[in-house]
């Protein structure tokens, strides 16, 4: 049954936005979905214990030039996240404001449980390499990753043991680009999410010398050249007439799962999420729901008319053969989705340019590396395949959690901006329920 998305008021500040507590969203979703009973009562009780909103800031500035991308990371700066509210409710106490000393967002155990990946994460991924492509250098990347993995009991992933490698867009380990604090936050988020979903995977960080599409695309090619079969890209920008050229130059790699964030500005297409050769990844708000069989519930992430998961109909990119929706003649965004709402966000450790410590991050910058990790758990894609097709083969099956409530704006063709049963723009075919929808 489709439910009505509840609008959440924004608290505006300098590059900040607020929203009703994630717990309130969880309670409303349960009530509207007819689940009622203990689950709704639990969520409503949690509402009474939280502050009314969280606020956050963009890690990267909005690009002012064509063919330049921005990262999609959002760092929480105040308020009570879903994770904090849940922990406080379980202890019967009022949640305190977050500080940098302990995590205030979901960690590996939470994310693996939410997406049915606990067993796969424990046994799969050895020998697989997830590439993270970002702009500029994070000089603390390896050290921050070590702190994250140690805290959560994950095996060490270092240059010395061969698990971690950082290179420039040309493959150099020494000629790295200039450092950048905003993109360093993005890098920490990406590395931590790849670790959370596929802790046995190797990680290759490829740093482009700037955020132009040409340099980021060159970094994608370098990641593939170095053997990565899973490449996460948590950035995007406006579409342009050059996109079809970029498609063939940078993103057309058979047998490689390339994931791209759908964007964080609500309804509207971004590139490279619009590329016909990538898996475009939308974003959800993820909350615990103890009385459901899954134990979690999701809705479309939307904070305001200008902040929420991206989706839409490309103005330039050809529709891939496996995409058959009829409301968009060209490429439709998204294909699948995962958590992205900062208020239900993920724990990240970062130390470059900000106080060293734990932060909660959101944005579709979180969902892209999560889905790249799921592909890695599913195993090496078949030769000659485009892995973006795999979820379409599993469409409508129990291999995906269908997200059926919420919207990310207004549009003429409803499913492009509003969740519904089956395929929709904001969440694609849904979120992972194990790895079956990501193999082929």
C-alpha positions in Angstrom: 0.0 0.0 0.0 1.3 3.4 -0.9 1.6 5.8 2.1 1.7 9.6 2.2 5.1 11.2 2.8 5.1 13.6 5.8 6.8 16.9 5.1 9.5 17.8 7.6 10.2 21.4 8.5 13.6 22.9 7.8 15.7 24.8 10.3 17.8 27.1 8.1 21.2 28.5 8.9 24.5 29.0 7.2 24.6 26.0 4.8 22.5 24.0 7.2 19.1 22.3 7.1 17.0 20.7 9.8 14.3 18.1 9.9 11.9 16.5 12.3 13.5 13.8 14.4 14.1 10.6 12.5 12.2 8.8 15.2 9.1 10.8 14.3 9.4 9.7 10.7 9.7 6.1 11.8 6.6 6.4 14.0 4.6 8.1 11.3 5.6 5.6 8.6 4.6 2.7 10.8 1.2 4.2 11.6 0.4 5.1 8.0 1.5 1.7 6.8 -1.0 0.1 9.1 1.6 -1.6 11.2 0.4 0.0 14.4 0.6 -1.9 17.7 3.9 -2.2 19.5 6.1 -0.9 16.7 4.2 2.4 16.4 4.0 2.7 20.2 7.7 2.2 20.5 8.5 4.7 17.9 6.1 7.3 19.3 7.6 6.8 22.7 11.0 7.5 21.3 9.8 10.7 19.7 9.1 12.1 23.2 12.8 11.7 24.1 14.4 13.5 21.2 15.1 17.0 20.1 13.0 18.3 17.1 15.6 18.3 14.4 19.1 17.8 13.3 21.3 20.2 11.3 24.1 19.5 8.9 26.5 21.1 6.4 27.8 20.2 3.0 31.3 18.9 2.9 31.9 20.3 -0.6 30.9 23.6 -2.1 28.3 23.7 -4.9 30.2 23.8 -8.3 29.9 27.1 -10.2 31.2 25.9 -13.5 29.9 23.4 -16.0 31.5 19.9 -16.1 32.7 20.3 -12.5 31.3 18.0 -9.8 30.7 18.4 -6.1 30.9 15.6 -3.5 27.5 14.7 -1.9 28.6 14.2 1.7 26.6 15.9 4.4 28.0 16.2 8.0 25.6 16.4 10.9 26.4 19.5 13.1 23.7 19.3 15.8 20.6 17.6 17.1 19.8 13.9 17.7 20.2 11.3 15.1 18.1 8.2 14.7 21.0 6.1 16.1 21.3 8.3 19.2 17.5 8.3 19.8 17.4 4.5 19.4 20.2 4.0 21.9 18.8 6.4 24.4 15.3 4.9 24.1 16.7 1.4 24.7 18.4 2.6 27.9 15.3 4.6 29.0 17.2 7.9 29.1 17.1 11.2 27.3 19.6 11.4 24.5 22.5 13.9 24.8 24.0 16.0 22.1 26.6 14.3 20.0 30.3 14.9 20.6 33.3 13.7 18.7 34.3 11.1 21.2 31.9 8.3 20.2 29.9 7.4 17.1 26.4 8.9 16.7 25.4 7.2 13.5 24.9 3.6 12.3 27.9 1.3 12.2 28.7 -1.9 10.3 26.5 -4.2 12.4 23.5 -1.9 11.9 24.0 -1.5 8.1 24.7 -5.2 7.5 21.5 -6.1 9.5 19.4 -3.6 7.8 20.3 -4.9 4.3 20.5 -8.6 5.1 24.2 -8.8 4.6 25.5 -10.1 8.0 26.3 -13.6 6.7 27.8 -12.4 3.4 29.9 -9.8 5.1 31.4 -12.4 7.4 32.4 -14.8 4.6 32.6 -13.0 1.3 34.8 -10.4 -0.3 38.3 -11.8 0.1 40.4 -10.9 -2.9 37.9 -8.3 -4.2 38.9 -4.7 -4.6 36.5 -1.8 -4.2 37.8 1.5 -5.7 36.8 4.8 -4.3 37.1 7.7 -6.7 37.2 11.2 -5.3 38.9 14.5 -6.0 41.9 15.9 -4.2 44.0 14.3 -1.5 43.2 13.3 2.1 46.5 13.0 3.8 44.9 11.2 6.8 42.9 8.7 4.9 44.7 5.6 5.9 45.0 6.6 9.6 41.4 7.6 9.8 40.3 4.3 8.2 42.4 2.4 10.7 40.6 4.1 13.6 37.2 3.3 12.1 38.0 -0.4 11.5 39.7 -0.9 14.9 36.7 0.6 16.8 34.3 -1.8 15.1 36.5 -4.8 15.3 37.2 -5.1 11.6 40.5 -6.5 10.4 43.3 -4.0 9.6 43.4 -2.6 6.1 46.7 -0.9 5.5 49.3 -0.2 2.8 51.7 -2.5 4.6 49.4 -5.6 4.6 48.3 -5.0 1.0 44.6 -4.2 1.8 44.8 -0.5 1.2 46.3 1.5 -1.6 46.1 5.2 -2.4 47.1 6.6 -5.8 46.6 9.6 -8.1 44.6 9.6 -11.3 47.7 8.4 -13.1 48.4 5.6 -10.7 51.2 7.3 -8.8 51.6 6.7 -5.1 53.8 9.8 -4.6 52.5 12.4 -7.0 49.3 13.0 -5.2 47.0 16.0 -5.7 46.6 18.9 -3.4 44.8 18.3 -0.1 41.3 19.5 0.4 39.4 19.4 3.7 35.9 19.0 2.2 36.8 16.2 -0.1 38.7 14.6 2.7 35.4 14.3 4.6 34.0 12.6 1.5 36.9 10.2 1.3 36.5 9.2 5.0 32.8 8.5 4.5 33.5 6.4 1.4 36.3 4.4 2.9 34.3 3.7 6.0 31.1 2.6 4.1 33.1 0.3 1.9 34.6 -1.2 5.0 31.3 -1.5 6.8 29.6 -3.5 4.0 32.6 -5.6 2.8 35.1 -5.8 5.6 37.2 -8.5 3.8 37.5 -6.4 0.6 40.7 -4.6 -0.4 40.3 -0.8 -0.9 41.8 1.3 -3.7 41.5 5.1 -3.3 42.1 7.0 -6.5 42.4 10.7 -6.1 41.7 13.0 -9.1 43.8 16.2 -9.2 40.6 18.3 -9.4 36.8 17.9 -9.5 36.4 18.3 -13.2 34.6 15.5 -15.0 37.6 14.9 -17.2 39.9 14.3 -14.1 37.4 12.3 -12.2 36.7 10.2 -15.3 40.4 9.6 -15.7 40.5 8.4 -12.1 37.7 5.9 -12.9 39.7 4.6 -15.8 42.7 4.2 -13.6 40.8 2.3 -11.0 39.6 -0.2 -13.7 43.1 -0.4 -15.1 44.4 -1.3 -11.6 42.0 -4.2 -11.4 39.0 -2.9 -9.4 35.7 -4.6 -10.3 33.7 -2.2 -8.1 34.1 1.6 -8.4 32.2 4.0 -6.2 31.7 7.6 -7.2 30.0 9.9 -4.6 29.8 13.1 -6.6 27.8 14.8 -9.4 27.0 17.9 -11.2 24.6 19.3 -13.7 24.0 17.5 -17.0 25.6 18.8 -20.2 25.8 17.9 -23.9 29.2 16.4 -23.2 27.8 13.6 -21.1 27.4 11.1 -23.9 31.1 11.6 -24.7 32.0 11.2 -21.1 30.0 7.9 -21.1 32.1 6.2 -23.6 35.4 7.8 -22.5 35.1 7.1 -18.7 32.2 4.9 -17.7 31.7 2.2 -20.3 33.5 -0.7 -18.6 32.0 -4.2 -19.0 32.4 -6.5 -16.1 32.8 -3.6 -13.7 30.1 -2.4 -11.2 30.3 1.4 -11.2 28.1 3.0 -8.7 27.2 6.8 -8.6 25.3 9.0 -6.1 22.0 10.2 -7.5 22.5 13.6 -5.9 21.3 15.5 -2.8 19.2 18.3 -4.3 15.9 16.6 -4.6 14.1 15.9 -7.9 16.3 16.5 -10.9 18.9 14.6 -12.9 22.7 14.7 -12.2 25.7 13.4 -14.1 27.4 10.9 -13.9 24.4 9.2 -12.2 22.6 9.7 -15.5 25.2 7.6 -17.4 23.6 4.6 -19.0 26.6 2.4 -17.9 26.5 3.0 -14.1 24.3 2.0 -11.2 22.7 5.2 -10.1 22.0 5.1 -6.3 19.2 7.0 -4.6 18.8 7.6 -0.9 16.4 6.7 1.9 15.7 7.5 5.5 16.4 4.3 7.5 14.8 3.7 10.9 14.5 0.7 13.2 11.1 -1.0 13.5 11.4 -3.8 16.0 8.0 -5.2 15.4 8.5 -5.9 11.7 10.1 -9.1 10.4 12.9 -7.1 8.8 13.5 -5.0 11.9 13.8 -1.8 9.8 11.7 0.5 7.6 12.7 3.0 4.9 11.1 5.9 3.1 12.4 8.3 0.4 14.9 10.8 1.9 13.5 14.3 1.6 14.2 17.3 3.9 12.9 20.1 1.8 12.2 21.0 -1.9 15.9 21.5 -2.4 17.4 18.8 -0.2 16.8 15.1 -0.6 17.8 12.2 -2.9 18.1 13.0 -6.5 16.1 11.3 -9.3 14.7 12.2 -12.7 14.8 11.8 -16.4 18.1 12.6 -18.2 18.1 15.2 -20.9 20.9 13.6 -22.9 21.7 10.0 -21.9 20.2 7.1 -23.9 18.0 4.7 -22.0 19.7 1.4 -21.3 18.0 -1.6 -22.9 17.2 -3.1 -19.5 15.3 0.0 -18.3 11.7 -0.2 -19.5 9.7 2.5 -17.6 7.6 4.4 -20.0 7.5 7.9 -18.4 11.0 8.9 -19.5 12.3 8.4 -23.0 15.9 8.6 -22.0 17.8 7.3 -18.9 15.8 7.3 -15.7 17.5 7.9 -12.3 17.8 5.9 -9.9 18.3 2.1 -10.1 18.6 1.1 -6.4 19.0 3.0 -3.1 20.3 2.8 0.4 20.4 5.1 3.5 21.3 8.7 2.8 19.3 10.9 5.2 21.8 12.6 7.5 19.3 12.3 10.4 19.4 8.6 10.0 23.0 8.7 9.0 26.2 6.7 9.4 29.2 6.9 11.7 32.4 8.1 10.2 35.8 8.9 11.7 37.6 11.9 10.3 40.5 14.1 11.4 41.6 16.3 8.5 40.5 19.9 8.7 38.0 19.3 11.6 38.3 18.2 15.2 39.5 14.6 15.0 36.7 12.3 16.0 33.4 10.7 15.2 30.8 12.3 13.1 27.5 11.3 11.5 27.3 11.7 7.7 24.5 11.4 5.2 23.8 12.2 1.5 23.8 9.8 -1.4 27.6 9.9 -0.9 26.8 7.2 1.8 24.5 5.1 -0.4 26.9 4.8 -3.4 29.8 3.1 -1.5 27.3 0.9 0.4 25.9 -0.4 -2.9 29.5 -0.9 -4.3 30.2 -3.0 -1.2 27.1 -5.1 -1.9 28.2 -5.8 -5.4 31.6 -6.9 -4.0 29.9 -9.3 -1.6 28.0 -10.7 -4.5 31.2 -11.6 -6.4 32.9 -10.7 -9.6 30.5 -9.6 -12.4 30.4 -11.8 -15.4 32.6 -10.9 -18.4 30.9 -8.6 -20.8 28.1 -7.6 -18.4 26.9 -4.2 -17.3 26.2 -4.8 -13.6 23.7 -1.9 -13.6 21.4 -4.4 -15.2 21.5 -7.0 -12.4 18.9 -5.4 -10.1 16.5 -5.2 -13.0 16.8 -8.9 -13.5 15.8 -9.4 -9.8 13.1 -6.7 -10.0 9.9 -7.5 -8.1 11.5 -10.4 -6.1 12.4 -10.8 -2.5 16.0 -9.9 -3.3 15.1 -6.2 -2.8 13.3 -4.1 -0.2 10.6 -2.2 -2.1 10.4 1.4 -0.7 6.9 2.6 -1.2 6.5 5.8 0.7 7.8 9.4 0.3 8.8 11.8 -2.5 11.7 14.1 -3.3 9.7 16.9 -4.9 7.1 17.4 -7.5 7.1 16.3 -11.1 4.7 15.8 -14.0 5.2 12.0 -14.2 4.5 10.9 -10.6 6.8 7.8 -10.3 9.9 9.9 -11.2 9.7 11.7 -7.9 7.3 9.7 -5.7 7.8 6.2 -4.3 5.4 3.5 -5.3 5.2 -0.3 -5.5 7.8 -1.5 -7.9 10.1 0.9 -9.7 10.3 4.6 -8.9 12.8 7.3 -9.5 13.9 8.2 -5.9 14.6 4.6 -4.8 14.8 2.6 -8.0 13.8 -1.0 -7.4 14.5 -0.6 -3.7 17.3 -1.4 -1.2 19.4 -4.6 -0.9 18.0 -7.6 0.8 21.1 -9.8 0.7 23.3 -10.0 -2.4 21.1 -11.9 -4.9 20.0 -8.8 -6.8 23.6 -7.7 -7.4 25.1 -10.8 -9.1 25.0 -11.8 -12.7 
